């Protein structure tokens, strides 16, 4: 059996995962990627080439906002936080994901 790639596993869910991680409080991009990796027990790995376009997309839709903060070193870091519209979007996305995953599980059990 062919093993699915991590890219396949993340297809269509990255925005949801980012919103969920950011809902816990302000966090920088690298922290978002590491948190997804950590919580998924290294099953989901988010590469910069996917993460930052998604962050820009979510910011453009006003689901997240960013601000520059001083980092541990001398370089400032961009920190992302969830907006009120982002909270609503997260709730809708979670509801949709639960509905879809329930339907998929039913098909897998009975088809």
C-alpha positions as CSV (number, residue, x, y, z in Angstrom):
1,X,0.0,0.0,0.0
2,X,1.3,3.4,-0.9
3,X,1.9,5.7,2.1
4,X,0.3,9.1,1.9
5,X,2.6,12.1,2.0
6,X,2.3,14.7,4.7
7,X,1.3,17.1,2.0
8,X,-1.7,14.9,1.2
9,X,-2.6,14.8,4.9
10,X,-2.6,18.6,5.2
11,X,-4.4,19.4,2.0
12,X,-7.4,21.5,2.8
13,X,-6.8,21.6,6.5
14,X,-3.9,23.9,7.0
15,X,-6.0,27.1,7.6
16,X,-8.0,25.2,10.2
17,X,-4.9,24.0,12.0
18,X,-3.3,27.4,12.0
19,X,-6.5,29.1,13.3
20,X,-6.7,26.5,16.1
21,X,-3.1,27.0,17.2
22,X,-3.3,30.8,17.0
23,X,-6.6,30.6,19.1
24,X,-4.4,29.7,22.1
25,X,-2.7,33.1,22.1
26,X,-0.2,35.1,20.1
27,X,2.5,33.0,18.5
28,X,5.1,33.4,15.8
29,X,5.1,31.4,12.5
30,X,7.8,28.9,13.5
31,X,6.0,28.3,16.8
32,X,2.8,27.5,14.8
33,X,4.6,25.0,12.7
34,X,6.3,23.3,15.7
35,X,3.0,23.2,17.7
36,X,1.2,21.4,14.8
37,X,4.1,19.0,14.6
38,X,4.1,18.4,18.3
39,X,0.4,18.0,18.9
40,X,0.1,15.7,15.8
41,X,3.0,13.5,17.2
42,X,5.1,14.4,14.1
43,X,2.5,13.1,11.7
44,X,1.8,16.6,10.3
45,X,4.9,18.6,9.3
46,X,4.3,22.2,8.0
47,X,6.9,23.6,5.8
48,X,7.6,27.3,5.5
49,X,6.6,27.2,1.8
50,X,3.1,26.2,2.9
51,X,2.9,28.0,6.2
52,X,3.7,31.6,5.3
53,X,1.4,31.8,2.2
54,X,-1.4,30.4,4.5
55,X,-0.6,33.0,7.2
56,X,-0.7,35.8,4.6
57,X,-4.0,34.4,3.2
58,X,-5.6,34.3,6.7
59,X,-4.3,37.8,7.5
60,X,-5.7,39.2,4.2
61,X,-9.1,37.7,5.1
62,X,-8.8,39.4,8.5
63,X,-9.0,36.0,10.4
64,X,-5.6,36.7,12.0
65,X,-3.5,39.8,12.6
66,X,0.2,40.3,13.1
67,X,2.5,42.6,14.9
68,X,6.2,42.8,15.2
69,X,7.7,42.2,18.7
70,X,11.2,42.1,20.0
71,X,12.6,38.6,19.8
72,X,15.0,36.8,22.1
73,X,17.9,38.0,19.9
74,X,18.2,41.4,18.3
75,X,15.8,40.6,15.5
76,X,12.1,41.4,15.8
77,X,9.6,38.6,15.2
78,X,6.2,38.7,13.7
79,X,3.6,37.4,16.1
80,X,0.1,36.3,15.0
81,X,-3.1,36.5,16.9
82,X,-6.8,35.6,16.2
83,X,-9.3,38.3,15.4
84,X,-13.0,38.2,16.2
85,X,-13.7,37.2,12.6
86,X,-11.1,34.5,13.0
87,X,-12.8,33.1,16.1
88,X,-16.1,32.8,14.1
89,X,-14.3,31.2,11.2
90,X,-12.6,28.7,13.5
91,X,-15.9,27.7,15.0
92,X,-17.4,27.2,11.5
93,X,-14.4,25.3,10.2
94,X,-14.4,23.0,13.2
95,X,-18.1,22.3,12.8
96,X,-17.6,21.6,9.1
97,X,-14.6,19.3,9.8
98,X,-16.6,17.3,12.4
99,X,-19.4,16.8,9.9
100,X,-17.2,15.7,7.1
101,X,-15.0,13.4,9.3
102,X,-18.2,11.8,10.7
103,X,-19.5,11.2,7.2
104,X,-16.2,9.7,6.1
105,X,-16.0,7.4,9.1
106,X,-19.5,6.2,8.4
107,X,-18.6,5.4,4.8
108,X,-15.4,3.6,5.9
109,X,-17.4,1.5,8.3
110,X,-20.3,0.5,6.1
111,X,-19.4,0.9,2.4
